[in-house]
Amino acid sequence: MDKDRIKAFTNKVFGDMAGAMSAGLGYIGVKTGLFRAMAGKGPMTLAQLVAATGLQSRYVEEWLKGMASAGYLAHDPAADTYQLPDEHAFMVASDETDHFMGGLFCMLPPLLRVAPRVAEAFRTGGGVPFEDYGRDGIEALDLLNRGQYEQRFASHWLKSLPEVTARLQAGGSALDFGCGAGAVVLSLARAFPQSRFTGIDRSRESIAAAQAALAASPDAASLAPRARFLAQSLADLTPGEQFDFITACDCIHDLATPVETLRQIRARLKPQGIFMVIEPKAADSVEGNGNAIGTMYYGFSVFHCMTQSLAQGGPGLGTCMGPAHIGELMKEAGFSRCDALDIRSNVLSFYAVRA
Ligand SMILES: C[S@@+](CC[C@H](N)C(=O)[O-])C[C@H]1O[C@@H](n2cnc3c(N)ncnc32)[C@H](O)[C@@H]1O
């Protein structure tokens, strides 16, 4: 055995555990408002932060030390102050923006809560149904994606599909399949006031969250007549109802019956309609996913995406479907074209699919 490799791997395992614990402390920073309380405030003493947040001093003290150790906070030992650098606040104290990374931390509790059941499923088969990830699972997914949907979808991402923008500006209809907590429907409905938007999802709790988000919107009165959320499958939509534009965001890899469901989506596209697929950015090969984002996505897959599909008797496509795999799936479902869109993102891939 190579002693240097043992040493290097020992350090890697400690580093990975430290990363997991840092992410857990990051979750606390988001959930308790500690990051927000420190943003833009410069160096703070423990007493100042406790006064600003009303949180328990001993907990805050240990959290400060842990986050300083992890490199999230700067510590001045002489003054015993802690500071959240502006660049870090930009990423973790920026809820509702397209650069907020704190939603990632919020995935940890729902994902790791089911780890014992996932381990058991390695022996017994089956999985963990989507519903069992609970309300905080739905909230975490929403927190992860909402800022990007609100701030990039209509204004940036749709630039690569000018024909869709033209149709929606003129007054068309759009369907967001697997709409979750509704951010895509609501943001597109705001951007295209002439058009009608439907979000469907098989998760009743997600649809309830989407309906609540609609009701709580300051512009609910103008959105409500044009935006609806339905807890149902495609087959339950009015027979023959078709859409100019269909989106499926972060959900094709979750499907229990992918080819059949994609065929149903195809049947719901109007002639010349476009189906936009947004998926986690991944390569087709294991080696291509050999980076932090790929590793994170394989974890999401085992603890959630693959596992909830297997729980339904599905194929468990998994989070890391590369472009070739997605193209094959679309072809099998009868689509004539699946073009990768040239939209820059570290974490997402975009496709325009045509019947
Ligand atoms: C990872 S979540 C993504 C939610 C949302 N689109 C987003 O980007 O935040 C996947 C969603 O697909 C939904 N879903 C999975 N299979 C479905 C099906 N056959 N019909 C409708 N919705 C489905 C799930 O209930 C879940 O809300």
The ligand as a MOL file (V3000), in Angstrom:
LIG
                    3D

  0  0  0     0  0            999 V3000
M  V30 BEGIN CTAB
M  V30 COUNTS 27 29 0 0 0
M  V30 BEGIN ATOM
M  V30 1 C -37.4470 18.3060 -8.5800 0
M  V30 2 S -39.0940 18.8230 -8.5800 0 CHG=1
M  V30 3 C -39.0090 20.3010 -9.5650 0
M  V30 4 C -40.1270 21.2570 -9.2760 0
M  V30 5 C -40.0880 22.5410 -10.1130 0
M  V30 6 N -40.3100 22.2700 -11.5150 0
M  V30 7 C -38.7770 23.2660 -9.9260 0
M  V30 8 O -38.0180 23.3630 -10.8900 0
M  V30 9 O -38.4980 23.7500 -8.8190 0 CHG=-1
M  V30 10 C -39.8800 17.6870 -9.7000 0
M  V30 11 C -41.3840 17.8520 -9.7280 0
M  V30 12 O -41.9270 16.9840 -10.7270 0
M  V30 13 C -43.1600 16.4990 -10.2380 0
M  V30 14 N -43.5310 15.2920 -10.9830 0
M  V30 15 C -42.8320 14.1420 -11.0940 0
M  V30 16 N -43.4920 13.2570 -11.8650 0
M  V30 17 C -44.6460 13.8710 -12.2720 0
M  V30 18 C -45.7390 13.4810 -13.0900 0
M  V30 19 N -45.7850 12.2660 -13.6510 0
M  V30 20 N -46.7420 14.3580 -13.2980 0
M  V30 21 C -46.6950 15.5860 -12.7210 0
M  V30 22 N -45.6870 16.0180 -11.9390 0
M  V30 23 C -44.6650 15.1730 -11.7050 0
M  V30 24 C -42.8860 16.2610 -8.7690 0
M  V30 25 O -44.0700 16.1440 -8.0020 0
M  V30 26 C -42.0500 17.4980 -8.4220 0
M  V30 27 O -42.8380 18.5690 -7.9840 0
M  V30 END ATOM
M  V30 BEGIN BOND
M  V30 1 1 1 2
M  V30 2 1 2 3
M  V30 3 1 2 10
M  V30 4 1 3 4
M  V30 5 1 4 5
M  V30 6 1 5 6
M  V30 7 1 5 7
M  V30 8 2 7 8
M  V30 9 1 7 9
M  V30 10 1 10 11
M  V30 11 1 11 12
M  V30 12 1 11 26
M  V30 13 1 12 13
M  V30 14 1 13 14
M  V30 15 1 13 24
M  V30 16 1 14 15
M  V30 17 1 14 23
M  V30 18 2 15 16
M  V30 19 1 16 17
M  V30 20 1 17 18
M  V30 21 2 17 23
M  V30 22 1 18 19
M  V30 23 2 18 20
M  V30 24 1 20 21
M  V30 25 2 21 22
M  V30 26 1 22 23
M  V30 27 1 24 25
M  V30 28 1 24 26
M  V30 29 1 26 27
M  V30 END BOND
M  V30 END CTAB
M  END
